[in-house]
Amino acid sequence: MINTQNSFSYFGYFYMEIKILSRCIGCGVCSQIAPEVFDIYSNYAVTNEYNIDNFQDECIDASIICPVDAIKVFI
């Protein structure tokens, strides 16, 4: 089973879900791109689901740039 952290956000008619997969290495790239949403805790990325609405583009960028492809964004 894959451990994941799920964060959900509702913005008008849009719904965004972010999953951090267990292969996260805690490199911090996501927290540099979107520090309002991502943070590194115990060598693992965590999300602040309350800020996703305001930083959806940055969340997508973090998902694309993640070196181990551990961030999944579902819209």
PyMOL CGO cylinders between C-alpha atoms (Angstrom):
from pymol import cmd
from pymol.cgo import CYLINDER

trace = [
    CYLINDER, 0.00, 0.00, 0.00, 1.23, 3.49, -0.84, 0.3, 1, 1, 1, 1, 1, 1,
    CYLINDER, 1.23, 3.49, -0.84, 1.13, 6.04, 1.95, 0.3, 1, 1, 1, 1, 1, 1,
    CYLINDER, 1.13, 6.04, 1.95, -0.25, 9.34, 0.78, 0.3, 1, 1, 1, 1, 1, 1,
    CYLINDER, -0.25, 9.34, 0.78, -1.27, 12.64, 2.25, 0.3, 1, 1, 1, 1, 1, 1,
    CYLINDER, -1.27, 12.64, 2.25, -4.41, 14.09, 0.70, 0.3, 1, 1, 1, 1, 1, 1,
    CYLINDER, -4.41, 14.09, 0.70, -5.39, 17.74, 0.69, 0.3, 1, 1, 1, 1, 1, 1,
    CYLINDER, -5.39, 17.74, 0.69, -8.60, 19.00, -0.81, 0.3, 1, 1, 1, 1, 1, 1,
    CYLINDER, -8.60, 19.00, -0.81, -9.63, 22.47, -1.91, 0.3, 1, 1, 1, 1, 1, 1,
    CYLINDER, -9.63, 22.47, -1.91, -12.84, 23.90, -3.27, 0.3, 1, 1, 1, 1, 1, 1,
    CYLINDER, -12.84, 23.90, -3.27, -12.63, 27.12, -5.28, 0.3, 1, 1, 1, 1, 1, 1,
    CYLINDER, -12.63, 27.12, -5.28, -15.84, 28.14, -6.94, 0.3, 1, 1, 1, 1, 1, 1,
    CYLINDER, -15.84, 28.14, -6.94, -16.62, 25.32, -9.33, 0.3, 1, 1, 1, 1, 1, 1,
    CYLINDER, -16.62, 25.32, -9.33, -13.11, 23.91, -9.23, 0.3, 1, 1, 1, 1, 1, 1,
    CYLINDER, -13.11, 23.91, -9.23, -11.90, 21.17, -6.93, 0.3, 1, 1, 1, 1, 1, 1,
    CYLINDER, -11.90, 21.17, -6.93, -8.22, 20.42, -6.44, 0.3, 1, 1, 1, 1, 1, 1,
    CYLINDER, -8.22, 20.42, -6.44, -6.76, 17.42, -4.66, 0.3, 1, 1, 1, 1, 1, 1,
    CYLINDER, -6.76, 17.42, -4.66, -3.06, 17.13, -3.86, 0.3, 1, 1, 1, 1, 1, 1,
    CYLINDER, -3.06, 17.13, -3.86, -1.48, 13.80, -2.98, 0.3, 1, 1, 1, 1, 1, 1,
    CYLINDER, -1.48, 13.80, -2.98, 2.05, 13.47, -1.63, 0.3, 1, 1, 1, 1, 1, 1,
    CYLINDER, 2.05, 13.47, -1.63, 3.23, 9.94, -2.38, 0.3, 1, 1, 1, 1, 1, 1,
    CYLINDER, 3.23, 9.94, -2.38, 5.46, 7.92, -0.07, 0.3, 1, 1, 1, 1, 1, 1,
    CYLINDER, 5.46, 7.92, -0.07, 8.37, 8.22, -2.49, 0.3, 1, 1, 1, 1, 1, 1,
    CYLINDER, 8.37, 8.22, -2.49, 8.82, 11.85, -1.38, 0.3, 1, 1, 1, 1, 1, 1,
    CYLINDER, 8.82, 11.85, -1.38, 12.46, 12.44, -0.40, 0.3, 1, 1, 1, 1, 1, 1,
    CYLINDER, 12.46, 12.44, -0.40, 11.91, 15.77, 1.33, 0.3, 1, 1, 1, 1, 1, 1,
    CYLINDER, 11.91, 15.77, 1.33, 14.17, 17.71, -1.04, 0.3, 1, 1, 1, 1, 1, 1,
    CYLINDER, 14.17, 17.71, -1.04, 12.21, 20.93, -0.47, 0.3, 1, 1, 1, 1, 1, 1,
    CYLINDER, 12.21, 20.93, -0.47, 11.70, 21.94, -4.10, 0.3, 1, 1, 1, 1, 1, 1,
    CYLINDER, 11.70, 21.94, -4.10, 7.93, 22.17, -3.58, 0.3, 1, 1, 1, 1, 1, 1,
    CYLINDER, 7.93, 22.17, -3.58, 8.31, 24.36, -0.50, 0.3, 1, 1, 1, 1, 1, 1,
    CYLINDER, 8.31, 24.36, -0.50, 10.56, 26.70, -2.46, 0.3, 1, 1, 1, 1, 1, 1,
    CYLINDER, 10.56, 26.70, -2.46, 8.00, 27.02, -5.27, 0.3, 1, 1, 1, 1, 1, 1,
    CYLINDER, 8.00, 27.02, -5.27, 4.92, 27.33, -3.04, 0.3, 1, 1, 1, 1, 1, 1,
    CYLINDER, 4.92, 27.33, -3.04, 5.95, 27.92, 0.59, 0.3, 1, 1, 1, 1, 1, 1,
    CYLINDER, 5.95, 27.92, 0.59, 2.39, 28.93, 1.44, 0.3, 1, 1, 1, 1, 1, 1,
    CYLINDER, 2.39, 28.93, 1.44, 1.16, 25.42, 0.58, 0.3, 1, 1, 1, 1, 1, 1,
    CYLINDER, 1.16, 25.42, 0.58, 4.09, 23.02, 1.05, 0.3, 1, 1, 1, 1, 1, 1,
    CYLINDER, 4.09, 23.02, 1.05, 6.40, 22.48, 4.00, 0.3, 1, 1, 1, 1, 1, 1,
    CYLINDER, 6.40, 22.48, 4.00, 8.95, 19.81, 4.86, 0.3, 1, 1, 1, 1, 1, 1,
    CYLINDER, 8.95, 19.81, 4.86, 8.33, 17.93, 8.08, 0.3, 1, 1, 1, 1, 1, 1,
    CYLINDER, 8.33, 17.93, 8.08, 10.51, 14.98, 9.12, 0.3, 1, 1, 1, 1, 1, 1,
    CYLINDER, 10.51, 14.98, 9.12, 12.00, 14.69, 5.62, 0.3, 1, 1, 1, 1, 1, 1,
    CYLINDER, 12.00, 14.69, 5.62, 8.56, 14.53, 4.01, 0.3, 1, 1, 1, 1, 1, 1,
    CYLINDER, 8.56, 14.53, 4.01, 6.44, 17.13, 2.24, 0.3, 1, 1, 1, 1, 1, 1,
    CYLINDER, 6.44, 17.13, 2.24, 3.21, 18.19, 3.93, 0.3, 1, 1, 1, 1, 1, 1,
    CYLINDER, 3.21, 18.19, 3.93, 0.53, 20.55, 2.68, 0.3, 1, 1, 1, 1, 1, 1,
    CYLINDER, 0.53, 20.55, 2.68, -1.49, 23.37, 4.14, 0.3, 1, 1, 1, 1, 1, 1,
    CYLINDER, -1.49, 23.37, 4.14, -4.87, 22.66, 2.56, 0.3, 1, 1, 1, 1, 1, 1,
    CYLINDER, -4.87, 22.66, 2.56, -6.26, 26.05, 3.54, 0.3, 1, 1, 1, 1, 1, 1,
    CYLINDER, -6.26, 26.05, 3.54, -3.90, 27.85, 1.13, 0.3, 1, 1, 1, 1, 1, 1,
    CYLINDER, -3.90, 27.85, 1.13, -4.40, 25.69, -1.95, 0.3, 1, 1, 1, 1, 1, 1,
    CYLINDER, -4.40, 25.69, -1.95, -7.17, 27.92, -3.33, 0.3, 1, 1, 1, 1, 1, 1,
    CYLINDER, -7.17, 27.92, -3.33, -4.91, 30.95, -3.60, 0.3, 1, 1, 1, 1, 1, 1,
    CYLINDER, -4.91, 30.95, -3.60, -1.90, 29.11, -5.01, 0.3, 1, 1, 1, 1, 1, 1,
    CYLINDER, -1.90, 29.11, -5.01, -3.27, 26.53, -7.45, 0.3, 1, 1, 1, 1, 1, 1,
    CYLINDER, -3.27, 26.53, -7.45, -0.84, 27.45, -10.24, 0.3, 1, 1, 1, 1, 1, 1,
    CYLINDER, -0.84, 27.45, -10.24, 2.12, 27.08, -7.88, 0.3, 1, 1, 1, 1, 1, 1,
    CYLINDER, 2.12, 27.08, -7.88, 0.84, 23.66, -6.77, 0.3, 1, 1, 1, 1, 1, 1,
    CYLINDER, 0.84, 23.66, -6.77, 0.77, 22.51, -10.38, 0.3, 1, 1, 1, 1, 1, 1,
    CYLINDER, 0.77, 22.51, -10.38, 4.28, 23.88, -10.93, 0.3, 1, 1, 1, 1, 1, 1,
    CYLINDER, 4.28, 23.88, -10.93, 5.54, 22.03, -7.84, 0.3, 1, 1, 1, 1, 1, 1,
    CYLINDER, 5.54, 22.03, -7.84, 4.01, 18.81, -9.14, 0.3, 1, 1, 1, 1, 1, 1,
    CYLINDER, 4.01, 18.81, -9.14, 5.71, 19.20, -12.51, 0.3, 1, 1, 1, 1, 1, 1,
    CYLINDER, 5.71, 19.20, -12.51, 9.13, 20.08, -11.06, 0.3, 1, 1, 1, 1, 1, 1,
    CYLINDER, 9.13, 20.08, -11.06, 9.22, 17.47, -8.26, 0.3, 1, 1, 1, 1, 1, 1,
    CYLINDER, 9.22, 17.47, -8.26, 12.36, 15.40, -9.01, 0.3, 1, 1, 1, 1, 1, 1,
    CYLINDER, 12.36, 15.40, -9.01, 10.82, 12.09, -7.85, 0.3, 1, 1, 1, 1, 1, 1,
    CYLINDER, 10.82, 12.09, -7.85, 7.30, 12.78, -9.13, 0.3, 1, 1, 1, 1, 1, 1,
    CYLINDER, 7.30, 12.78, -9.13, 5.85, 12.48, -5.61, 0.3, 1, 1, 1, 1, 1, 1,
    CYLINDER, 5.85, 12.48, -5.61, 3.25, 15.26, -5.94, 0.3, 1, 1, 1, 1, 1, 1,
    CYLINDER, 3.25, 15.26, -5.94, 0.04, 14.44, -7.74, 0.3, 1, 1, 1, 1, 1, 1,
    CYLINDER, 0.04, 14.44, -7.74, -2.51, 17.16, -8.48, 0.3, 1, 1, 1, 1, 1, 1,
    CYLINDER, -2.51, 17.16, -8.48, -6.04, 16.27, -9.47, 0.3, 1, 1, 1, 1, 1, 1,
    CYLINDER, -6.04, 16.27, -9.47, -8.42, 18.94, -10.74, 0.3, 1, 1, 1, 1, 1, 1,
]
cmd.load_cgo(trace, "trace")
